[in-house]
Amino acid sequence: MKKLIAPLLPAFLRRRVDPDWTKPATVAVVRLNGAIGMSMPLRGGIDFASTVGPLEAAFDMKVKAVALVINSPGGSPVQSSLIYKRIRALAKEKELPVYAFAEDVAASGGYMLACAADEIYADESSIVGSIGVVSSGFGFTGLIEKLGVERRVHTAGESKAILDPFKPENPDDVAKLEALQREVHENFKALVRRSRGGRLAEPTEKLFTGEFWAGQAALDRGLIDGLGDVRSVMREKFGDKVRLKVVGGRKPFWRRGFGLSGRFGGQSGFSDPAALGAGAVQGLLAAIEDRALWSRFGR
């Protein structure tokens, strides 16, 4: 009722009837940047543990909406799903609309995060889609033979050493992996169908091959709702004076102390040289994996 009466009153009375009359709308912005998976030294990225805090803080603010700015080539389907579910739960609990904005890439798990929004937007040159599941690795059987290295593996459980990269590939192991991938893929497709509903172009199965598209093509296929960036779209929806409040943000690795506390047994910072070395190696390998993810999309 206040919203209906206020426009009819003089300016000095409007503020008495509706104190928020002159206040510009505020939109909380959460940036989701990097590959999705467990965080490590030298690897930023996105995981549930580091993301849930900023998300909850954003939804607790007095805002008109929450905007997700996404730049991710994907990664862990589990971490993607956990973050997706938390966003949807918060949106329902706080009764706030959610908007997603793809920057360079919102692909695979990155697109799953975007599906947590009520509406998805992208730039004309953004890469969107890649609704599929991939598993990659290396085989080192020839290498260890040349080096004269003998591989010794002892297991309790016949499938415990499945897909060992130092053993010849076993067709039965590959079949098990492919069955697992199909199950994860079906879950991904069901999530996209629930999120996008009738907005997806038909036939939908052509959208679930792992292919990806630039902005306009993604819009034509119903994977996104429009072209635009967070500032322009939020101004269009909430007025030119809308305020964008960025929430959270990941610390650079040198300020995170390589995550040694608890994870590798060190107390804090750089107090454990052995842990620092192990963490740096793990982080370097993870960074190489991330680079491979980004390179699939020309980024």
N, C-alpha and C positions, 0 to 999 in steps of 0.2 A: 504494500500500500504506500509506504514511504516513497518508493521509486516512482509511483504514479503521481503523487501529490507534489513532490519537490519541484519538477519543472514548471509548475504553475505559480510558484511563489517567487517574490523578489529574492535577489542573491543573498541578502543578509539573513533571510529566514530559511533559505535552503539548507544552510549549514546546521541550523538548529533542528530541522526535521530529519535530515540525513547527513550526519557528520562526514561520511565518506564521499559526499557529492563532488568535492573538488579534488579528491585524491586520485592520481592516475593508477590504473590497474598495474599489478605486479605479477610477473610470471617467473617462477623458479626454473632455472636452467641447470641441467645435470649433463656433463660431458662424459661420454663413454667412448674412450679412445684406445685403440690398440687391439692386438690379438686377445682372444678370450681363453683364459686358462690360469693355472696356478702362477702367482707372481714369483719372480726370482730376481737376483741381482742382474743388472744390465737389461732387464726385461720389464717394461712398464705393464701395459696391457690391462685387462679387465678380469676380475673375478668377483664372486659373490661377497666374499669377506670384505674387500676394499670398497665395494660399491653400495652395499646396503646402508651404510651410515649416511652418505650424502643423499641417497634416495629418501630415507626416512626424514632427514632434516628438511628436504625440499617439500615434502608433503605436509610437514608440520607447520610450515610458514603460512601466513595469511596472504594467499595468492589466489589468482583467478584460474591458474592452470600450471601444469608442469611440462616443460619442454625437454626432450632428450635429444642432444646433439651427438650423433653417432658417426664414428669413423673406424670401422672394424672389418677385417676380412674373414672373421669367424674364428673358430677354434673349438674348444670343448663344448659338446652339446649339453652336458650336464650343467656346467656353469651358466650357459646361455639360458637353459630352462629355469634354473633357480632364480636368476635375475628377472626373467620374464614374469614368473609367478608372483614374485614379490612386488613388482610394479603394479600388476593387475590387482593384487590384494589391497595395496595402499590406495589405488585409485577408487576402488569400491568403498573402502572404509572412509576416506576423506571426501568422497563424492566430488572429485576434481577431474576435469578432462586432461588427457595426456596427448601431446603432439610430439612426433618424432621427425628429426631432420637429418637426412643422410648427407654427409660431406663427400669425401673422395669415394668411400666404399661403405656400403651396408650390405654385406654378402654373407651367405651361409648363417652362422650364428649371429653375425651382425644384423642380418635381416630379421632373425628371430627376435632380437631385442627391439627392433623397430615395430614388430607386430604387437608389442605390448601397448602401443599407443592407439588412441581412437582414430587418429589420422596420421598419415605418413607423407612427408614432403621430401623432395630431393632437388639438387641442381641438375641442369640439363646434361652435365657431363659426369654426374655421379654414377657409380656402378652399383646396381641393385640386383638381388636375386640369389643365384647359386643355391637353390633349395635342394640339397643333396648331402651325401655323406662320403667322406674320403678317408682312406687310411694309407699312409705311405711309409716307406722305410728303405733299408739297404740290405743287400746280401753280401756277406764277407767270406763265403766258403773258399773262393779262389785265392783270396788274399792270405788267409791263415795257412793255406797249403804252401804258398810261395815262401812265407816267412818261417815255415817249419814249426808252427805252433799247433799243439794238440789241445783240442777243446774237451773239457771235462765237465759234464753236467749231471747231477744226480737229483732225482725228484721222487717225491711220494705223490702219485697221481699222474696218470698217463698224459694229461693235457697241461701239466704245469709249465712245460717249456714250449708251449705252442708258439709257432712263428719265430723261433730262435733265429736271429739273423746270421749266426755262424753255422747253421745247418742247412742242407738243401731244402727247398720249399716242398712242403707236404700238401698234396691236393686236398686231403681231408681237413687239414688246418685251414686252408684257404676257403673251403666250403663253409666251415664254421664261422669264419670271419665275415663272409658275405651274408650269411643268415643274420648275424648280429647287425650288420649295416642295414639290411632291409628293415629290421624291426625299428631301429633308430630313425630311419628315413620315413617310415609310416607315421611315427609319432610327430615328426617335423611337419609332414604334409597335413596331418589332422590339426595341428596348431595353427597353421597358416589358413586353413579353411575356416576354422572357428573365428579367427581374428578378422579376416577380410570378407568372409561371407559372400554375398552376391556381387561384391565389387570385382571379383576375379573374372577374367575373361575365360570363355570356354573355347576348347576343352581344357580343363585345368591340368590334366596330366602333362601337357606340353610345358607347363610352368615348373614341373617338379623333376626335370632331367638333370639339374645341376647347372643349367645354362644361366647366364647373367646378361643384363642389358643396361644401356645408358638411360638417363632420366626419362626422356619422352617415350621411349619404347616400353619402359617399366610402367609408365602412366597408361599407355594404351592397353596394357595387359592387366591393369587393375591391381598391380603390386603396390602402387602408391596412389595418393589422392590429389597430388598437385605438384607443381614446380615452384620452388621458392626457398629462401633461407629463413632462419629463425626470426630475424628482426623484421623482415618485410611481412611475413605471414602473421606474426603476433600483432604488428601494428594494424594490419587489416582487420583482425578479429577483435582487438581490445583498444584500438585507438592509437593515434600518433604519439601520445604521451606515455604509452606503456613502458614500464620499467622491467628490464631483464636482470634478474638477480642470479648470478652464477653461484652454485652451491658446491662446496667441497673442491676436489681437485687432488690429484695424486702428487706426492712429494717426489722430487728427483731422487735417483737411487743413492746419491752421496749423502742425502739428508735422512734416508731411511735406514742408514747403517747396515745395508745389505741384508736386512731382515734377520740378523744373527740371533737376536734374543729369542730363546725358546726353540727356533727352527733347527739350528745347528749346535745348540748347546752353549753358545757364548752368552755373556751377561748382557752386553749392549754394545752398540757401535762396532768398532774394529778391534774389540778386546781379544778375539780368538783368531790368530793368524791362520791356523789350519782350516777353521771354518770359513774364513774369508777366501782362502784359495779354492776350497771345494765349492763354495757358493759362486765364485767368479766363473769357474769352469761350467757349472750347471747353467748359470745365466748366459754364458756365451753360446752354449749349445741351443738354449731356448731362443736366443736372439736370432740364430741361424734359421731355426724352424719358423720363427715369425717372419723373417725376410722371405722365405719360400712362400708363406701364405700370401703376403702382400704382392709378390711378383706374379701370382696367378692372374691378378687383375690389372697388370701393367702399372703398378704403383710402387 
